[in-house]
Amino acid sequence: MPRKLAISSPSPQPPSPQAPPDIYLNGRMVPASEASISVSDAGFQHAVGLFETFQVHQGRAFRLQQHLDRLAGSARELGLVDEFHTEPLAEAVQKTIEHNQLVRARVRLTLTAGTLSMLQTAADGKPEIEVQRTLAIVPTEPTAYAPEYYTQGITARIHGPAASPFDDNAGHKTLNYWSRLRSLRRAAAAGAGEAIWLNITNHLASGAVSNLLLVKDGKLLTPFARGEEVPEALRAPVLPGVTRAAVIELAHQQSIDVVRKMLTVEDLLEADEVMLTNSGWGVLPVTKVEQREIADGKVGEMTTTLREGLNAMFVAETSGD
């Protein structure tokens, strides 16, 4: 039986001889080597900020509006801004794409609280001075994942209870990714490609950097994400992933029942198929958790169908007029 591969250690690619693309920083396009922010920036000092990562194909960003809408909702809910309009950000993204003549790229948009202390407020609770947020849009080469990750699947490792509904930042894409990257590093050290987080009730939450979906008896199962909770339930500490939403959309188109529910580790281990989604790798199959194979240890039919459907959606939505 083939050894399951870890996504965290793909074969290194030779560096591109070309200069890196220019960066959009606070309204200006600047060379990557010259881009800088203040050491007093709240994003640098305290991780006060949000980010989105999306893919560009044929000069078009895939599901950009969904990413910006999520960013806007988080910015308002967490108090990063009082008002948020996505149109200027969409224009800035397009400017970055056109300036660099991007055909295929990975783009990260970062918004921080800027250099103003969030404690400097007037009696009415509003900032004493106008706040200048920091906005950076950074294009890079898309990450290339080995074909074997998709044909053979990866191994995942259970991280333990880490996602808390009492954490105001949970379920938002904030700059504080230290705990997630640390769990991902521990998973890699154990030969796994992703760490599966549990919430404080020991139910499944998500991957460290991905959303989690299971297949059981022909149904697609996934933990509740932020904003999907049932009445009177604890707030779901899970990011509502843009790729997860696209996969759920595809499932509905194919008359696959989608069930959002509290899931256990037993549900994970007894699943017919397991998959992880994010904007970088799309749909990634999991064929082993810890030392236990999922079903027959092979990539499942629904996982393959949804992955192929997502790839087709990606091309269709970023090609033509």
C-alpha positions as CSV (number, residue, x, y, z in Angstrom):
1,M,0.0,0.0,0.0
2,P,1.5,3.4,-0.9
3,R,2.7,5.6,1.9
4,K,0.4,8.6,2.6
5,L,2.1,11.9,1.8
6,A,2.2,15.0,3.9
7,I,1.2,18.2,2.1
8,S,3.6,20.3,4.2
9,S,6.7,19.2,2.5
10,P,6.3,19.3,-1.3
11,S,9.4,19.0,-3.5
12,P,11.1,22.4,-3.7
13,Q,10.7,24.2,-7.0
14,P,13.7,26.1,-8.5
15,P,13.5,29.9,-7.9
16,S,12.1,32.0,-10.7
17,P,14.7,34.1,-12.4
18,Q,12.1,36.9,-12.7
19,A,11.7,39.7,-10.2
20,P,8.7,39.2,-7.9
21,P,5.5,41.0,-8.8
22,D,5.0,44.5,-7.5
23,I,2.9,44.9,-4.3
24,Y,-0.1,47.2,-3.8
25,L,0.5,49.1,-0.5
26,N,-1.8,51.8,0.7
27,G,-2.8,53.0,-2.8
28,R,0.5,52.6,-4.5
29,M,2.2,49.9,-6.5
30,V,5.7,49.4,-5.2
31,P,8.5,46.9,-5.9
32,A,8.4,44.0,-3.4
33,S,12.0,44.8,-2.2
34,E,10.9,48.4,-1.3
35,A,7.6,47.6,0.4
36,S,7.5,48.3,4.1
37,I,5.2,49.1,7.0
38,S,5.8,50.9,10.3
39,V,7.1,48.9,13.2
40,S,4.2,50.6,15.1
41,D,1.6,49.0,12.9
42,A,-1.0,47.2,15.0
43,G,-0.8,44.3,12.6
44,F,2.9,43.9,13.3
45,Q,2.7,44.6,17.0
46,H,-0.5,42.8,18.0
47,A,-1.7,40.9,15.0
48,V,-4.7,43.3,14.8
49,G,-5.9,42.6,11.2
50,L,-7.5,40.3,8.7
51,F,-6.4,38.7,5.5
52,E,-7.8,36.8,2.5
53,T,-6.0,34.5,0.1
54,F,-7.4,33.8,-3.3
55,Q,-6.3,32.4,-6.7
56,V,-6.0,34.2,-10.0
57,H,-6.5,32.5,-13.3
58,Q,-6.4,34.2,-16.7
59,G,-6.1,37.5,-15.0
60,R,-9.3,37.0,-12.9
61,A,-9.6,36.4,-9.2
62,F,-11.7,33.4,-8.3
63,R,-14.7,34.2,-6.1
64,L,-13.2,37.6,-5.2
65,Q,-16.5,39.1,-4.0
66,Q,-17.1,36.3,-1.6
67,H,-13.7,36.8,-0.1
68,L,-14.2,40.5,0.2
69,D,-17.7,40.1,1.7
70,R,-16.2,37.8,4.4
71,L,-13.5,40.3,5.1
72,A,-16.0,43.1,5.4
73,G,-18.2,41.2,7.8
74,S,-15.3,40.3,10.0
75,A,-13.9,43.8,9.9
76,R,-17.2,45.2,11.1
77,E,-17.9,42.5,13.7
78,L,-14.4,42.7,15.2
79,G,-14.4,46.5,15.3
80,L,-11.6,47.0,12.8
81,V,-13.8,49.5,10.9
82,D,-17.2,51.1,11.4
83,E,-18.0,51.1,7.7
84,F,-16.7,48.9,4.9
85,H,-17.1,49.1,1.2
86,T,-15.7,46.3,-0.9
87,E,-15.7,48.2,-4.2
88,P,-12.4,50.0,-3.6
89,L,-10.7,46.8,-2.5
90,A,-12.0,45.0,-5.7
91,E,-10.5,47.9,-7.7
92,A,-7.2,47.6,-5.9
93,V,-7.1,43.9,-6.6
94,Q,-7.8,44.4,-10.2
95,K,-5.2,47.1,-10.4
96,T,-2.6,44.7,-8.9
97,I,-3.5,42.0,-11.4
98,E,-3.3,44.4,-14.4
99,H,-0.2,46.1,-13.3
100,N,1.7,42.8,-12.9
101,Q,-0.1,41.2,-15.9
102,L,-0.9,38.2,-13.8
103,V,-2.1,35.1,-15.6
104,R,-1.8,32.6,-12.8
105,A,-1.1,33.6,-9.2
106,R,-1.8,33.3,-5.5
107,V,-2.8,36.7,-4.0
108,R,-3.0,37.6,-0.4
109,L,-4.9,40.7,0.8
110,T,-4.0,42.0,4.3
111,L,-5.8,44.7,6.2
112,T,-4.5,45.9,9.5
113,A,-5.6,48.5,12.1
114,G,-2.7,50.7,11.1
115,T,-0.5,52.7,13.4
116,L,-3.2,54.1,15.7
117,S,-3.6,52.6,19.1
118,M,-7.1,51.1,19.3
119,L,-7.2,52.5,22.9
120,Q,-7.0,56.1,21.7
121,T,-10.7,56.9,21.6
122,A,-12.9,59.8,22.5
123,A,-15.7,59.8,25.0
124,D,-18.2,58.6,22.4
125,G,-16.0,55.6,21.7
126,K,-14.9,56.7,18.3
127,P,-11.2,57.3,17.4
128,E,-9.9,60.7,18.4
129,I,-8.1,61.1,15.0
130,E,-8.8,59.7,11.6
131,V,-7.5,56.1,11.4
132,Q,-5.3,55.1,8.4
133,R,-5.5,51.4,7.9
134,T,-2.8,49.4,6.2
135,L,-3.8,47.6,3.1
136,A,-1.4,45.3,1.3
137,I,-2.1,43.1,-1.7
138,V,0.8,40.7,-2.4
139,P,0.8,38.4,-5.5
140,T,3.0,35.3,-5.5
141,E,3.4,32.1,-7.5
142,P,0.7,29.6,-6.8
143,T,1.7,26.7,-4.6
144,A,2.2,23.5,-6.6
145,Y,1.0,20.4,-4.8
146,A,2.2,17.0,-5.9
147,P,-0.4,15.0,-7.9
148,E,0.0,12.1,-5.4
149,Y,-1.7,14.2,-2.8
150,Y,-4.9,14.1,-4.8
151,T,-4.6,10.5,-6.2
152,Q,-3.5,8.9,-3.0
153,G,-4.7,11.3,-0.3
154,I,-2.9,12.6,2.8
155,T,-2.7,11.6,6.4
156,A,-4.2,14.0,9.0
157,R,-3.5,14.2,12.7
158,I,-6.0,15.1,15.4
159,H,-4.8,18.1,17.3
160,G,-7.2,18.2,20.2
161,P,-9.6,20.8,21.7
162,A,-8.4,24.2,20.4
163,A,-11.3,26.0,18.8
164,S,-13.3,27.9,21.4
165,P,-16.7,29.5,20.8
166,F,-15.8,31.9,23.6
167,D,-12.9,33.3,21.5
168,D,-14.2,36.4,19.7
169,N,-11.7,35.9,16.9
170,A,-12.6,32.3,16.2
171,G,-14.2,31.8,12.8
172,H,-12.6,34.9,11.5
173,K,-9.5,35.0,9.3
174,T,-7.3,37.1,11.6
175,L,-3.6,37.7,11.4
176,N,-3.0,35.6,14.5
177,Y,-2.2,32.2,12.9
178,W,0.6,31.2,15.3
179,S,-1.4,28.4,17.0
180,R,-2.6,27.1,13.7
181,L,0.9,27.0,12.2
182,R,2.3,25.4,15.3
183,S,-0.2,22.6,15.1
184,L,0.5,22.2,11.4
185,R,4.2,21.9,12.2
186,R,3.5,19.3,14.8
187,A,1.4,17.4,12.3
188,A,4.2,17.5,9.7
189,A,6.7,16.3,12.3
190,A,4.4,13.3,12.8
191,G,4.3,12.6,9.1
192,A,0.8,14.2,8.6
193,G,-0.3,16.9,6.1
194,E,-2.9,18.6,8.2
195,A,-4.0,18.9,11.8
196,I,-7.7,18.4,12.6
197,W,-8.9,20.7,15.3
198,L,-11.6,19.9,17.8
199,N,-13.7,22.4,19.7
200,I,-13.9,22.6,23.5
201,T,-16.7,19.9,23.5
202,N,-14.4,17.6,21.6
203,H,-16.5,17.8,18.4
204,L,-14.8,18.3,15.1
205,A,-14.1,21.9,14.1
206,S,-11.8,22.2,11.0
207,G,-8.3,21.7,9.8
208,A,-5.6,24.1,11.0
209,V,-5.7,25.8,7.7
210,S,-8.8,24.2,6.0
211,N,-12.4,23.3,6.3
212,L,-13.4,19.7,7.0
213,L,-16.1,17.6,5.1
214,L,-17.0,14.0,5.5
215,V,-19.0,11.6,3.3
216,K,-21.3,9.0,5.0
217,D,-24.0,7.0,3.2
218,G,-24.0,9.3,0.2
219,K,-24.4,12.5,2.3
220,L,-21.9,15.3,2.7
221,L,-21.4,16.2,6.3
222,T,-19.6,19.2,7.7
223,P,-19.3,21.0,11.1
224,F,-21.2,24.2,11.6
225,A,-19.3,27.3,10.6
226,R,-19.7,30.8,12.0
227,G,-23.1,32.2,11.1
228,E,-24.6,28.7,10.5
229,E,-25.4,27.9,14.1
230,V,-28.8,26.6,15.2
231,P,-30.8,28.8,17.6
232,E,-29.6,28.8,21.2
233,A,-26.4,26.9,20.3
234,L,-22.9,28.1,21.1
235,R,-21.2,30.2,18.4
236,A,-19.4,28.0,15.9
237,P,-15.6,28.7,16.0
238,V,-15.1,27.7,12.4
239,L,-14.2,29.9,9.5
240,P,-17.0,29.9,6.8
241,G,-14.6,29.0,4.0
242,V,-15.2,30.3,0.5
243,T,-14.0,27.0,-1.1
244,R,-16.2,25.1,1.3
245,A,-19.1,27.1,0.2
246,A,-18.3,26.4,-3.5
247,V,-18.1,22.7,-2.8
248,I,-21.5,22.8,-1.0
249,E,-22.9,24.6,-4.0
250,L,-21.6,21.9,-6.3
251,A,-23.1,19.2,-4.0
252,H,-26.5,20.9,-4.2
253,Q,-26.2,21.0,-8.0
254,Q,-25.6,17.3,-8.0
255,S,-28.5,16.6,-5.6
256,I,-26.1,15.5,-2.9
257,D,-27.6,16.0,0.6
258,V,-25.5,18.4,2.7
259,V,-25.8,18.1,6.4
260,R,-24.3,20.7,8.8
261,K,-24.1,19.1,12.3
262,M,-22.0,18.5,15.3
263,L,-19.5,15.7,14.4
264,T,-17.4,13.5,16.6
265,V,-14.0,11.9,16.1
266,E,-15.9,8.6,15.7
267,D,-17.8,10.1,12.8
268,L,-14.4,11.0,11.3
269,L,-12.9,7.6,11.7
270,E,-16.1,5.8,10.5
271,A,-16.6,8.1,7.5
272,D,-16.7,6.7,3.9
273,E,-14.6,9.6,2.7
274,V,-12.9,12.6,4.2
275,M,-11.8,15.8,2.5
276,L,-10.3,19.2,3.3
277,T,-10.9,22.4,1.4
278,N,-9.2,25.8,1.2
279,S,-8.4,28.3,-1.5
280,G,-4.9,26.9,-2.1
281,W,-5.3,23.2,-2.7
282,G,-9.0,23.2,-3.5
283,V,-10.4,19.7,-2.5
284,L,-7.8,17.5,-0.8
285,P,-8.6,13.9,0.1
286,V,-7.7,12.4,3.5
287,T,-7.2,8.7,3.4
288,K,-5.7,8.2,6.8
289,V,-6.2,9.7,10.2
290,E,-3.3,9.1,12.7
291,Q,-2.7,5.3,12.1
292,R,-6.2,4.5,10.9
293,E,-7.2,4.3,7.2
294,I,-10.5,5.9,6.2
295,A,-12.7,3.2,4.7
296,D,-10.5,1.3,2.2
297,G,-7.7,3.8,2.3
298,K,-8.4,5.1,-1.2
299,V,-9.6,8.4,-2.5
300,G,-13.4,8.2,-2.7
301,E,-15.8,8.8,-5.6
302,M,-17.6,11.8,-4.2
303,T,-14.3,13.5,-3.3
304,T,-13.1,13.0,-6.8
305,T,-16.3,14.3,-8.3
306,L,-16.4,17.4,-6.1
307,R,-12.7,18.1,-6.8
308,E,-13.2,17.8,-10.5
309,G,-16.3,20.0,-10.3
310,L,-14.5,22.7,-8.3
311,N,-11.7,22.7,-10.9
312,A,-14.2,23.1,-13.7
313,M,-16.0,25.9,-11.8
314,F,-12.6,27.6,-11.2
315,V,-11.9,27.6,-15.0
316,A,-15.4,28.6,-16.0
317,E,-15.6,31.6,-13.6
318,T,-12.2,33.0,-14.5
319,S,-12.3,32.5,-18.2
320,G,-14.1,34.6,-20.9
321,D,-16.5,37.5,-20.3
